[in-house]
Amino acid sequence: MAIQESELILNPDGSVYHLNLKPEHISDTIIFVGDQDRVEKITKHFDSIEFTTQKREFKTQTGTYKGKRLSVISTGIGPDNIDIVLNELDALVNIDLKTRQPKENLTSLNIVRVGTSGSLQADIPVDSFLMSSHALDLNGMLHFYQIDNISNPEIEDAFINFTNWDSKKARPIIINNSKTLEKQFEGPNIFKGMTATAGGFYGPQGRVLRLPLFDADLNQKMDTFNHDGFRVTNLEMETSVIYGLSKLLGHNALSLNAIIANRANGTFSKDPKKVVENLIEYTLDKFTK
């Protein structure tokens, strides 16, 4: 049965609704960034750029770096935007947009997030790089999908018990990265750890302005959680949904984080732009080796 127009919305030119892309506009290797201004901070290193478009916060550039065709896409902030970006990218490669039918032969995309994050552990300093071996979903987005085959119930149960997680909130989910991409991008100076993904910047990450928190001790509990070596190393707003939807849709995903703050000791990078630039160069070089 064809997917209805209300479910898979296309623009008048045949491009997918939010990203404004057609299948030929993207590579099968994609770099995600949050900030639309960071797209050109990556593509300035390209040998050539073949395509550029932007709609709202979703900016895409596709080009070539040292002979490797890459696309760079800005997702904006938060799990809800990742839901849009990953579903529309999957539609571009795995649904025939003319017949609105899923394809018989599916394509797996390679997706690497290059982002910034704050460390929760004193031994992971500012200006370092962190690879997310796992993602801890705290925001509930993935519960709208059938997720039984992507989670790690043993670690999740340990986290729920340790933090006294309230049953009225969505159950935390823990998802592995792509081991293929992890092997490709690991290096001697790369930290690894479990990245927690919050659904917001203030209350969901333990920040208090005028509103009191439901659980004022949650950050302290996350900082000290350790189950057979699994600990929460950093906190951001995208990785768990990237990992979860990629697993469900059959894509490979990896999140690389430039650590610009350390909330355990209250420090912030003296030159966060340089840290991000260093991570960009590291990522691009790993794509071509």
Secondary structure, DSSP 8 states (H G I E B T S, - for coil): ----TTTS-B-TTS-BTTT---GGG--SEEEEESSGGGHHHHHTT-SEEEEEEEETTEEEEEEEETTEEEEEEE--SSHHHHHHHHHHHHHHHHEETTTTEE-SS----EEEEEEEEEESSTTS-TT-EEEEEEEEE-S-GGGGS--TTT--HHHHHHHHHHHT--TTS---EEEE--HHHHHHH--TTEEEEEEEE-S-SSGGGT--SSS--S-TTHHHHHHH-EETTEEEEEEESSHHHHHHHHHHHT-EEEEEEEEEEETTTTEE-S-HHHHHHHHHHHHHHHHT-
